[in-house]
Amino acid sequence: MGSPGAYLVVGRSEHGVRPAAEAVLDYGDFTVDLDGDEQRAQASRCMNCGVPFCQSGLRFGGARQATGCPLHNLIPETNDLLFHGRLDDAVARLALTNPFPEFTGRVCPAPCETACNLGLNDDAVTIHDNERTISDIAWASGIDPLPAPAADAPLVSIVGSGPAGLAAAWELARLGARVRVYERDERPGGLLMYGIPNMKLPKWVVERRIELMERSGIEFSCGVDATGCAERICGESAAVVLACGARTARRVDVPGADLAGVEFALDYLSEATRALLDERPARINAADKDVVVIGGGDTGVDCVATALRQGARSVRQVIRAAEPPVSVDSAAVWPAPRGERTTGYGQREAAVVFGSDPRIWSTDTVGFADDGAGHVRGVVVESGSHGSEHAHSEVPAQLVLIAKGFTGAERSVLDAFEGFGNVHIAGDARMGASLVASAIADGLQVAGKLASELFG
């Protein structure tokens, strides 16, 4: 333990954020890091608990979400090493469990902090920020590529280059396999490249990792729909890992759902990123439009933030769930996720730009209004709590973004590889939509099991 009792005198201090009025003018990272000394002071708050729930990755009390880190990062140890300035050791300790802290340190919702023992009676340790700092130190110092695989090493083909696919590829290459990754999109990265906006996960961060993987001998074959060449892929591979994600979007089956201007969130976010990278206008664009986002999760927040940057006239977020409480009794639910109301970066920015929180709670979407020319004019909603009188109203919208989550993997991919031997499924394709950290953890687990079969 680096500084006994530090948590009694050092308060929690998170990374900063750029002023909303400035951040919405571009797609640059909206966060502002603490300096090195400040982050080390934050690491000193870790109590080195006898039972560190922060790294448990377990479910308590029937909770749907796991408590603590799905990757089982050795959090008290890395905090201690960061505080003492043993930076190389901190990097090495984090790398034991997490190959991609540059991703999780930016986009993970930090279930580790929810489970922090200090958080039961005080503000939790800034585990998420500490992890990003350690990752930044690693990249600044230089990360060596993996040794090249032997020419006669078994070939493992991976379908999909999102978090699980990249994790499986890295782990298999580390263990000595030849690895080839097939990606349907024109660039590798999957969800990391196209599903998460640049201001939340800058694309150079993803590209930097892909370049290191290529220098490690991992091959990437982009623009390839694996459903059309499943037999060839299986024939040339000792094993295949399907890490194609859970990309089947949940629909809103109400009248008007097929109107022009009603789009799925992932299609919208992917096109926004492609337009940014290709330096062209986005084909699905919120500029000068009233935008309604349906769904209250992280993807919905990303849609709100992207619409702001595209110059939306207004942005509202329609959420079926009741408004959660501002705070809950931690002792009643800890260490399980608490369920209090949080405000994402997009919602915070929208409140500054438009003067109010964009969320409309306890509201069902019951239809989409037609403008008479086949384009959406508004979202017909039904509001009112259970047992009260329900009222219908129309929220103006020329662009509607469906962010209701996903129902699972695309059947076409699973069906194409059905019947072939030694095919494994990893990540969201197996578990359903989950956290980036959970997908990475599953990719590592599948790779480890597969490597034991290949190498004994």
SULZI-V817479 format. One record per backbone hydrogen bond with DSSP energy under -1.0 kcal/mol. CO is the residue of the C=O (numbers start at 1). NH is the residue of the N-H. If there is no record, write none. Layout:
CO | NH
CO | NH
//
This chain:
3 | 6
5 | 8
6 | 9
6 | 10
16 | 32
19 | 22
19 | 23
20 | 24
22 | 25
23 | 26
30 | 18
32 | 16
35 | 39
36 | 40
37 | 41
38 | 42
39 | 43
40 | 44
42 | 45
43 | 46
51 | 53
52 | 55
53 | 56
54 | 69
58 | 67
60 | 63
67 | 57
67 | 58
69 | 72
73 | 75
74 | 78
75 | 79
76 | 80
77 | 81
78 | 82
79 | 83
80 | 84
81 | 86
82 | 85
85 | 87
86 | 90
87 | 91
88 | 92
89 | 93
90 | 94
91 | 95
94 | 97
94 | 98
100 | 103
100 | 104
101 | 105
103 | 106
103 | 107
104 | 108
110 | 114
111 | 115
117 | 120
118 | 121
118 | 122
125 | 127
126 | 130
127 | 131
128 | 132
129 | 133
130 | 134
131 | 135
132 | 136
133 | 137
134 | 138
135 | 139
136 | 140
137 | 141
138 | 142
150 | 153
154 | 178
155 | 238
155 | 239
156 | 180
157 | 241
158 | 182
159 | 243
162 | 166
163 | 167
164 | 168
165 | 169
166 | 170
167 | 171
168 | 172
169 | 173
170 | 174
171 | 175
172 | 177
173 | 176
178 | 156
179 | 219
180 | 158
181 | 221
182 | 160
183 | 224
185 | 223
189 | 192
190 | 194
191 | 195
191 | 196
197 | 200
197 | 201
199 | 30
202 | 205
203 | 207
204 | 208
205 | 209
206 | 210
207 | 211
208 | 212
209 | 213
210 | 214
211 | 215
213 | 218
214 | 217
219 | 181
221 | 183
225 | 228
226 | 229
229 | 233
230 | 234
231 | 235
232 | 236
239 | 157
240 | 424
241 | 159
242 | 426
248 | 407
252 | 254
254 | 257
255 | 368
256 | 259
259 | 262
260 | 376
261 | 400
263 | 402
264 | 268
265 | 269
266 | 270
267 | 271
268 | 272
269 | 273
270 | 274
271 | 275
272 | 276
273 | 277
274 | 278
275 | 280
286 | 289
289 | 313
289 | 314
290 | 398
290 | 399
291 | 316
292 | 401
293 | 318
294 | 403
297 | 301
298 | 302
299 | 303
300 | 304
301 | 305
302 | 306
303 | 307
304 | 308
305 | 309
306 | 310
307 | 312
308 | 311
311 | 288
314 | 291
316 | 293
317 | 360
318 | 295
319 | 363
321 | 362
325 | 341
328 | 330
329 | 332
330 | 333
330 | 334
333 | 336
344 | 348
345 | 349
346 | 350
347 | 351
348 | 352
349 | 353
350 | 354
351 | 355
358 | 317
360 | 319
362 | 384
364 | 382
367 | 380
369 | 377
374 | 260
375 | 371
377 | 397
378 | 369
379 | 395
380 | 366
380 | 367
381 | 393
382 | 364
383 | 391
385 | 388
391 | 383
393 | 381
395 | 379
399 | 292
400 | 263
401 | 294
402 | 265
405 | 250
408 | 248
410 | 414
411 | 415
412 | 416
413 | 417
417 | 420
422 | 240
424 | 242
427 | 430
427 | 431
428 | 432
435 | 439
436 | 440
437 | 441
438 | 442
439 | 443
440 | 444
441 | 445
442 | 446
443 | 447
444 | 448
445 | 449
446 | 450
447 | 451
448 | 452
449 | 453
450 | 454
451 | 455
452 | 456
//
